[in-house]
Amino acid sequence: MYSQLNAFFERPEPYSAYTTPSLWTDPHRAGEMLKHHLSDQSDAASRRPATIAGIVDWLDRQIGLAGKTITDLGCGPGLYDNIIAQRGGRVTGLDFSENSLNYARAQARKSGLDIDYRQVDYLKDDLPDDQDVVMLIYCDLCPLSPDQRQLLIEKVRKSLKPGGVFVFDVLSAARFARLSPTEGFARRHMDGFWAKGDYFGFEARFLYPDLMLALERYLIVTPDAEYQIYNWLQHFDEASIARELTSAGFGPLSVRDVFTGADLDPKADAFMVMAQG
């Protein structure tokens, strides 16, 4: 046990493991993720409903959603898509979580909205063609490795019409500067999020200052099994995200406040990017 825990608390090589899909495909964790998505008390998995409505509102003022073809990558339970569709956007939502998509489809039917939800992995599967807007919201670019990011950014550019817009938010360099390494342990860590029944959870945060990269690493030990989760969080400044976009063929970009679309507060934890294809 000492050797195992000693290895767990050693900082691994950047992007040495990719475990994000297991958060969404394991039945228990998928259910917990959906519960957190729908909570109006926490921003742990998605932003609160009023915040989401405000983001869609300023995006609508900025680019005009009515009549536009819009792909929402990692759409989850469709919290943005319902509002966009109500404003006249023609939305396709992509996600690999069957649980979240089932909820999204049910909500669309209940509201009488025509939203095309597809269970796909946007890193592996084709994206819809001829799109006016592609969205990737709640910093979903940040857990991806540089190779994964480049692959996805190139796929997005190809899916856009000429002059189409890629809209996404990322964690900021200012947020990274406020982070520090941490270690922790708890029985039924995060109140049963990780597994049914009894278990022990260990966590550690590692920082890679030269890369503006953080890792939140978890070790979960149940009576019958154990597993680890690696949550990589790449942080950006305007120059670093611009390099990744321009290398994939994107043109002008603007950086805005996530919540209002106003000029960016340099101390903000995240920022919105609007890049023209």
C-alpha positions as CSV (number, residue, x, y, z in Angstrom):
1,M,0.0,0.0,0.0
2,Y,2.9,2.4,0.8
3,S,4.4,1.9,-2.6
4,Q,1.1,2.4,-4.3
5,L,0.3,5.6,-2.5
6,N,3.9,6.9,-2.9
7,A,3.6,6.4,-6.6
8,F,0.2,8.1,-6.7
9,F,1.5,11.3,-5.0
10,E,4.5,11.5,-7.5
11,R,3.9,14.0,-10.3
12,P,3.3,12.1,-13.5
13,E,4.5,13.2,-17.0
14,P,2.1,15.6,-18.7
15,Y,-0.8,14.0,-20.4
16,S,0.5,10.5,-19.5
17,A,-3.1,9.2,-19.1
18,Y,-6.4,10.2,-20.5
19,T,-9.4,9.1,-18.5
20,T,-12.1,11.7,-19.3
21,P,-14.5,9.3,-21.1
22,S,-14.8,7.1,-17.9
23,L,-16.5,10.0,-16.1
24,W,-19.4,9.9,-18.7
25,T,-19.6,6.2,-19.6
26,D,-19.5,4.5,-16.2
27,P,-23.2,4.3,-15.2
28,H,-22.8,5.5,-11.6
29,R,-20.5,8.4,-12.4
30,A,-22.6,9.4,-15.4
31,G,-25.6,9.7,-13.1
32,E,-23.7,11.8,-10.7
33,M,-22.4,14.0,-13.5
34,L,-25.9,14.6,-14.7
35,K,-27.1,15.4,-11.2
36,H,-24.3,18.0,-10.9
37,H,-25.1,19.4,-14.4
38,L,-28.7,20.0,-13.4
39,S,-27.9,21.5,-9.9
40,D,-28.8,25.2,-9.6
41,Q,-26.7,25.3,-6.4
42,S,-23.3,24.6,-7.9
43,D,-21.1,25.3,-11.0
44,A,-19.2,22.0,-10.5
45,A,-20.3,20.4,-13.8
46,S,-22.1,23.2,-15.6
47,R,-23.0,26.8,-14.9
48,R,-26.3,27.7,-13.2
49,P,-29.4,28.2,-15.4
50,A,-29.4,32.0,-15.0
51,T,-25.8,32.2,-15.9
52,I,-26.3,30.0,-19.0
53,A,-29.2,32.1,-20.1
54,G,-27.0,35.2,-19.8
55,I,-24.2,33.7,-21.9
56,V,-26.6,32.7,-24.7
57,D,-28.1,36.2,-24.6
58,W,-24.9,38.0,-25.3
59,L,-23.8,35.4,-27.9
60,D,-27.1,36.1,-29.6
61,R,-26.5,39.8,-29.6
62,Q,-23.0,39.3,-30.9
63,I,-23.5,36.8,-33.7
64,G,-27.3,36.3,-34.1
65,L,-28.5,32.8,-33.5
66,A,-31.8,32.7,-35.4
67,G,-31.5,30.7,-38.6
68,K,-27.9,29.7,-37.9
69,T,-26.6,26.1,-38.1
70,I,-25.0,25.5,-34.8
71,T,-23.1,22.5,-33.4
72,D,-22.6,22.2,-29.7
73,L,-19.7,19.9,-28.9
74,G,-20.0,18.1,-25.6
75,C,-23.6,19.3,-25.3
76,G,-24.3,17.2,-22.2
77,P,-28.0,17.5,-21.1
78,G,-28.6,20.3,-23.6
79,L,-28.7,23.2,-21.2
80,Y,-27.4,25.7,-23.8
81,D,-29.1,24.0,-26.7
82,N,-32.7,24.5,-25.5
83,I,-32.2,28.2,-25.2
84,I,-30.5,28.5,-28.5
85,A,-33.2,26.6,-30.2
86,Q,-35.9,28.7,-28.6
87,R,-34.1,31.7,-30.2
88,G,-34.3,30.1,-33.7
89,G,-30.9,28.4,-33.9
90,R,-30.8,25.1,-35.8
91,V,-28.9,23.0,-33.2
92,T,-26.9,19.8,-33.4
93,G,-25.7,18.5,-30.0
94,L,-22.9,16.0,-29.9
95,D,-21.8,14.1,-26.8
96,F,-20.7,10.6,-25.8
97,S,-22.8,10.3,-22.7
98,E,-25.9,8.3,-23.4
99,N,-27.3,9.3,-20.0
100,S,-27.0,13.0,-20.7
101,L,-28.3,12.7,-24.2
102,N,-31.4,10.8,-23.0
103,Y,-32.2,13.7,-20.7
104,A,-31.5,16.3,-23.4
105,R,-33.8,14.5,-25.9
106,A,-36.6,14.3,-23.3
107,Q,-36.4,18.0,-22.5
108,A,-36.4,18.9,-26.2
109,R,-39.5,16.8,-26.8
110,K,-41.2,18.3,-23.7
111,S,-40.5,21.8,-25.0
112,G,-41.4,21.0,-28.6
113,L,-37.9,21.8,-29.9
114,D,-36.3,20.3,-32.9
115,I,-32.7,19.6,-31.8
116,D,-30.6,16.9,-33.4
117,Y,-28.8,15.1,-30.6
118,R,-26.1,12.5,-31.6
119,Q,-24.1,10.2,-29.4
120,V,-20.5,10.5,-30.8
121,D,-17.0,11.2,-29.7
122,Y,-16.0,14.5,-31.3
123,L,-12.3,13.5,-31.2
124,K,-13.0,10.4,-33.3
125,D,-16.2,10.9,-35.3
126,D,-17.1,13.3,-38.1
127,L,-18.6,16.7,-37.3
128,P,-21.5,18.2,-39.2
129,D,-20.6,20.1,-42.3
130,D,-21.5,23.6,-43.3
131,Q,-22.0,25.1,-39.9
132,D,-22.3,28.8,-39.0
133,V,-21.2,28.3,-35.4
134,V,-19.4,25.6,-33.5
135,M,-19.5,25.8,-29.7
136,L,-17.4,24.1,-27.1
137,I,-18.5,25.5,-23.7
138,Y,-17.4,25.1,-20.1
139,C,-13.7,24.9,-20.8
140,D,-13.9,21.5,-22.5
141,L,-10.8,22.2,-24.6
142,C,-8.7,22.4,-21.4
143,P,-8.6,18.6,-20.5
144,L,-7.2,17.7,-23.9
145,S,-3.6,17.2,-24.8
146,P,-1.9,19.4,-27.4
147,D,-2.3,16.8,-30.0
148,Q,-6.0,16.3,-29.2
149,R,-6.6,20.0,-29.2
150,Q,-5.0,20.5,-32.6
151,L,-7.0,17.6,-34.0
152,L,-10.2,19.0,-32.7
153,I,-9.5,22.6,-33.8
154,E,-8.7,21.5,-37.3
155,K,-11.9,19.4,-37.4
156,V,-13.9,22.4,-36.3
157,R,-12.4,24.7,-38.9
158,K,-13.3,22.2,-41.6
159,S,-16.9,21.9,-40.4
160,L,-17.5,25.7,-40.5
161,K,-18.7,27.6,-43.5
162,P,-16.4,30.3,-44.7
163,G,-16.6,33.1,-42.2
164,G,-18.2,30.8,-39.6
165,V,-17.3,31.2,-35.9
166,F,-15.8,28.9,-33.3
167,V,-17.0,29.9,-29.9
168,F,-15.4,28.4,-26.8
169,D,-14.1,29.2,-23.3
170,V,-10.8,28.3,-21.7
171,L,-9.2,28.6,-18.3
172,S,-7.0,31.6,-17.9
173,A,-3.3,32.2,-17.0
174,A,-4.6,34.3,-14.1
175,R,-6.4,31.3,-12.6
176,F,-3.3,29.2,-13.0
177,A,-1.2,31.7,-11.1
178,R,-3.6,31.3,-8.1
179,L,-3.3,27.5,-7.9
180,S,-1.1,25.6,-5.5
181,P,-0.3,21.9,-5.1
182,T,-2.8,20.1,-2.8
183,E,-3.2,16.6,-1.3
184,G,-6.3,15.1,0.3
185,F,-8.1,12.0,1.5
186,A,-11.7,11.1,2.5
187,R,-13.9,8.2,3.0
188,R,-16.7,8.3,0.3
189,H,-14.8,11.3,-1.2
190,M,-17.2,13.9,-2.7
191,D,-20.2,12.4,-0.9
192,G,-20.5,9.2,-3.0
193,F,-19.7,10.7,-6.4
194,W,-17.1,8.2,-7.4
195,A,-18.8,4.8,-6.6
196,K,-21.7,3.1,-5.1
197,G,-21.4,2.0,-1.5
198,D,-18.3,2.4,0.6
199,Y,-14.9,3.5,-0.8
200,F,-11.8,5.6,0.0
201,G,-10.7,8.5,-2.2
202,F,-7.3,10.1,-2.5
203,E,-6.7,13.3,-4.4
204,A,-3.7,15.4,-5.4
205,R,-3.2,18.5,-7.5
206,F,0.1,18.8,-9.5
207,L,1.3,21.9,-11.3
208,Y,3.5,22.3,-14.4
209,P,4.4,26.0,-14.4
210,D,6.3,25.9,-17.7
211,L,3.2,24.6,-19.5
212,M,0.5,26.5,-17.4
213,L,-0.9,23.0,-16.9
214,A,-2.6,21.5,-13.7
215,L,-3.5,17.9,-13.0
216,E,-6.2,16.9,-10.6
217,R,-5.6,13.2,-9.9
218,Y,-7.9,10.9,-8.0
219,L,-7.4,7.3,-6.7
220,I,-10.6,5.6,-5.8
221,V,-10.5,2.3,-3.8
222,T,-13.6,0.2,-3.4
223,P,-14.0,-3.2,-1.7
224,D,-13.8,-4.8,-5.1
225,A,-11.7,-2.6,-7.4
226,E,-9.6,0.5,-7.7
227,Y,-9.1,3.1,-10.4
228,Q,-7.6,6.5,-11.1
229,I,-8.9,9.6,-12.8
230,Y,-6.7,12.2,-14.4
231,N,-8.3,15.6,-14.9
232,W,-5.8,17.7,-16.9
233,L,-6.5,21.4,-17.0
234,Q,-4.6,23.5,-19.6
235,H,-4.6,27.2,-18.9
236,F,-4.1,29.9,-21.6
237,D,-3.4,33.5,-22.2
238,E,-4.5,35.2,-25.4
239,A,-1.2,34.7,-27.2
240,S,-1.1,30.9,-26.5
241,I,-4.6,30.2,-27.6
242,A,-4.1,32.4,-30.7
243,R,-1.1,30.3,-31.7
244,E,-3.1,27.1,-31.6
245,L,-5.9,28.6,-33.6
246,T,-3.8,30.3,-36.3
247,S,-1.8,27.2,-36.9
248,A,-5.0,25.4,-37.8
249,G,-6.0,28.1,-40.3
250,F,-8.3,30.3,-38.2
251,G,-8.4,34.0,-38.9
252,P,-9.2,36.9,-36.5
253,L,-10.2,36.1,-33.0
254,S,-11.6,38.2,-30.1
255,V,-11.4,37.5,-26.4
256,R,-14.4,38.4,-24.2
257,D,-15.7,38.0,-20.7
258,V,-17.5,34.6,-20.5
259,F,-20.5,35.9,-18.7
260,T,-21.3,39.2,-20.3
261,G,-19.3,39.5,-23.6
262,A,-17.7,42.6,-22.3
263,D,-14.0,43.4,-22.3
264,L,-12.0,40.7,-20.4
265,D,-11.1,41.3,-16.8
266,P,-7.4,40.3,-16.6
267,K,-8.1,38.6,-13.3
268,A,-10.9,36.4,-14.5
269,D,-10.7,32.6,-14.1
270,A,-11.7,32.0,-17.7
271,F,-12.3,33.8,-21.0
272,M,-14.4,33.3,-24.1
273,V,-12.8,33.1,-27.5
274,M,-14.6,33.8,-30.8
275,A,-12.5,32.7,-33.8
276,Q,-13.4,33.2,-37.4
277,G,-12.9,30.2,-39.7
